[in-house]
Amino acid sequence: MDVLSLLGALLVIVLVLGGSYFFTRWAGTRLNGGLLPHGGGSRMRILDRISIGRDQQLLVVQAGGRYLLLGSSADRLTLLTELTAEEGAQWQPPPSDTSQSRKAPDFGALLQKLREKNTDEKR
């Protein structure tokens, strides 16, 4: 009798853990973590991101008609620079209805252009 009650308790634990796992996966994908309205924001998009260290990222964000280069860490978000409309247009995805395929922008090359632009402005 003790073996059956032990197996029953083990089965209940497995069912609870399995149910918790599948519910959190469903909630994470369907509810967007509860932070954004369903379907995401229509005026703000992250166009690209690159990890530069533990909990540190560079982000290219489109907010309305503005393009921003942001630095993100575990405890803060910093505006590094605002990109011009021409620089921001390089980050836009290609239109899906055209047959020509555009190459995605090289993050390193664009970052180098921004560095050169900033050093020219400081002179």
C-alpha positions as CSV (number, residue, x, y, z in Angstrom):
1,M,0.0,0.0,0.0
2,D,2.9,2.4,0.8
3,V,4.4,1.8,-2.7
4,L,1.1,2.8,-4.4
5,S,0.7,6.0,-2.4
6,L,4.3,6.9,-3.2
7,L,3.8,6.3,-6.9
8,G,0.6,8.3,-6.8
9,A,2.4,11.2,-5.1
10,L,5.2,11.0,-7.7
11,L,2.6,11.0,-10.5
12,V,0.9,14.1,-9.1
13,I,4.3,16.0,-8.8
14,V,5.2,15.1,-12.4
15,L,1.7,16.2,-13.7
16,V,2.0,19.5,-11.8
17,L,5.6,20.2,-13.1
18,G,4.6,19.3,-16.6
19,G,1.5,21.4,-16.5
20,S,3.5,24.4,-15.2
21,Y,6.1,24.0,-17.9
22,F,3.5,23.9,-20.7
23,F,1.5,26.8,-19.2
24,T,4.5,29.1,-19.0
25,R,5.5,28.3,-22.5
26,W,2.0,29.1,-23.7
27,A,1.7,32.2,-21.6
28,G,5.1,33.5,-22.8
29,T,4.2,33.2,-26.5
30,R,0.6,34.2,-26.3
31,L,0.6,36.9,-23.8
32,N,3.9,38.6,-24.7
33,G,4.9,38.5,-21.0
34,G,2.0,40.9,-20.3
35,L,4.2,43.9,-21.3
36,L,2.8,44.7,-24.7
37,P,-0.6,44.7,-26.1
38,H,-1.4,41.6,-28.2
39,G,0.4,41.9,-31.6
40,G,3.2,44.2,-30.3
41,G,3.6,47.9,-30.7
42,S,2.8,49.5,-34.0
43,R,5.0,52.6,-33.6
44,M,8.1,51.2,-32.1
45,R,10.3,48.3,-33.4
46,I,13.7,46.9,-32.6
47,L,15.4,46.7,-36.0
48,D,18.6,45.0,-34.8
49,R,20.5,44.1,-31.7
50,I,24.0,42.8,-30.9
51,S,25.3,41.5,-27.7
52,I,28.5,43.1,-26.6
53,G,28.9,41.5,-23.2
54,R,27.1,39.9,-20.4
55,D,23.7,41.7,-20.1
56,Q,24.9,44.4,-22.5
57,Q,23.5,45.0,-25.9
58,L,23.5,47.6,-28.7
59,L,20.0,48.2,-30.2
60,V,18.8,50.0,-33.3
61,V,15.3,51.1,-32.5
62,Q,12.7,52.8,-34.7
63,A,10.3,55.0,-32.7
64,G,7.8,56.7,-35.0
65,G,9.9,58.3,-37.6
66,R,13.1,58.5,-35.5
67,Y,15.9,56.0,-35.5
68,L,17.9,55.5,-32.2
69,L,21.1,53.7,-31.3
70,L,20.7,52.6,-27.7
71,G,23.0,50.9,-25.2
72,S,21.3,48.4,-22.9
73,S,22.6,46.9,-19.7
74,A,21.1,45.1,-16.8
75,D,20.2,48.3,-14.9
76,R,19.9,51.1,-17.5
77,L,19.1,52.0,-21.1
78,T,21.2,54.8,-22.6
79,L,20.7,56.8,-25.8
80,L,24.0,56.7,-27.7
81,T,23.0,58.7,-30.7
82,E,20.1,59.5,-33.0
83,L,20.6,58.2,-36.5
84,T,19.8,60.3,-39.6
85,A,16.9,59.2,-41.8
86,E,19.4,57.9,-44.4
87,E,21.2,55.8,-41.8
88,G,17.9,54.5,-40.4
89,A,16.7,53.5,-43.8
90,Q,19.6,51.1,-44.1
91,W,18.1,49.1,-41.2
92,Q,14.6,48.8,-42.7
93,P,13.7,45.3,-43.9
94,P,13.3,44.9,-47.7
95,P,9.8,45.1,-49.1
96,S,8.4,41.6,-49.3
97,D,6.7,42.2,-52.7
98,T,9.8,42.9,-54.7
99,S,11.8,40.1,-56.3
100,Q,15.2,41.7,-55.6
101,S,16.8,40.6,-52.4
102,R,18.7,43.2,-50.4
103,K,21.6,42.2,-48.2
104,A,21.1,42.9,-44.5
105,P,23.2,45.8,-43.2
106,D,26.5,44.9,-41.7
107,F,26.3,46.1,-38.1
108,G,30.0,46.4,-37.8
109,A,30.3,48.6,-40.9
110,L,27.5,50.9,-39.8
111,L,29.0,51.2,-36.3
112,Q,32.3,52.1,-37.8
113,K,30.6,54.9,-39.9
114,L,29.0,56.2,-36.7
115,R,32.4,56.2,-35.0
116,E,33.9,58.2,-37.9
117,K,30.9,60.6,-37.9
118,N,31.3,61.2,-34.1
119,T,35.1,61.8,-34.4
120,D,34.5,64.2,-37.3
121,E,32.0,66.1,-35.2
122,K,34.3,66.4,-32.3
123,R,37.1,68.0,-34.4
